Amino acid sequence: MGVFTVYLDRIANLRDSDTLGKSDPYVKFELEQDNFVFDKGFGKQISSKKKNDLNPEYGETFTFKGVPSMNNIVLHVKVMDDDIGFDDEIGSAKISMEKLGLTKVPKEIERVIDHKKGGGWFSRKAKIYLKVSFDEGGE
């Protein structure tokens, strides 16, 4: 069994989802093996919250243990806005790990965050910047 690691560097150009002030973003990661009938989960991780920041920098590392391989592995990324009461989803991305050829050496990836609420032709494209790696004998 191996260890999958995600380094959350930063997010750029988030759309403000708050009426007053700016969004307070944080990121939820969920790693799963996407099988035809039953998906197998390897856990969830949550970043710190950044107050009033549409271009947050994190510098945080998350590890998922007990991952057998990168076959059908998908990293679900949700960018959330911390609010009093219920938190809003700002946007999300689904990243397939299988074809990235991951090793122990971190690989930089960037993905567009699909905004949850509209956007149209002229909306800003928010991007998340990550480094991911997989150590097959890491446990």
N, C-alpha and C positions, 0 to 999 in steps of 0.2 A: 504494500500500500504506500501511496505517496502523499506529498504535501503540495497543495496548490496555494500560491501566494499572490496577493493583489496589493500593489502599492498605489494608493490614491494620491495623485499629485495635486490636481486642481480641476476646476470647472471654469469655463469662460463663456460669457455672454448669456447668462440665465435671464429669462424674462421674469419681471417682477410679478408675483402672484398675490401680493398684499395690496389692500386698498390704502392703508396708511403705512408709511415707512416702506422698507424694502423687505424682500424675502429673507428668511433665516434658514438657509439650506443645510441639509444633511443628506447622506447617501446610505441607502440600504442595499446590501449585496446578498444574493442568494445563489448558491451553486447547486446545480442538479444535473443528473444524467438523464437526458431526454430519451426515454424509451417509448416504444409504440403503445404499450398498454399501461405500465406502471413506471412513473418517474421515481428516481431514487435521489433523495435530498442529502446534501452534505453540510447543511447548516446555513445560518443567516448571520450577518455581521452588520453593525451600524457604526457610521463615522461620528465624529464630534459635530456639533451644530455651530454654524457661523452666523453671527448676528448681523443683520442688515448688509448683506454682501452678495452681489450679483456676479462676482468673479472670485469665489472663495478658493483659498489655497489650504491644503490639508497636510500633506506630508505624513500620511498614516499608512501602516501596513496591517493587512488582515491575512490570516492563514486558515486554510481548510484542510483538516487531516483525514486520513483514511480514504483518499481518492485512488481508485485502482488504476486508472489511465485517463487520457483525454478523450477517449471514444465517446461521442455523443454528449460531451460536457458543455453545458451552457451556463454562462454567468448572467444572471438577471440583475440589472442595475436600476434602481429607482431613486430619483432625486426628489426629496420631500422638502416641504416648507413647514418649519416648526411653528405651530400656532397654539393659542390657548384653546383648549377643547380638542378639536380634531385637526390633525395635520393634513395639509393638501399635498397631492402629488403634483410636482411641477412637470416632470417628464420622466422618460425611461429609455432604456436600451437593452437589447438582448444580444449577447455576444457569444458566438460559437467558438469554442477553444480548439476543436479537433484539428483544424487545418492550419493552425498557427505554428506548429512544430516547436512547441515549448520545451525548454530544458531548464536547468538550474540557473542559467543566465537570464536575468529579467529582460523581457521584450516590451518595448514601448508601443502602446496602441492608443489611438484616439478615436472616439466615436461621437457621432451627433446624437444629442439627446432629443428624442421625439417629444415635443411639448404636448401636454395633456389637453390644453385648452386652445383650440383654433390656431391662428397664426397667419394663414393666407400667404400670398406671394412674397410679401416684403418683411416677413418676420425674421428676426435674428436667429442664426443657427447656434444653439448652445452646444459646446463640446466638452466631453470629459476626457481627461488625460490620465492614463493608467500605465503601470508596468506590471506584467504578469509573468509568473514562472511556475514550473512544475518539477519537483524533485521526486523521481520515481522511488527512490529508496529512502525517503526523508523521514520515515517514522521510526 
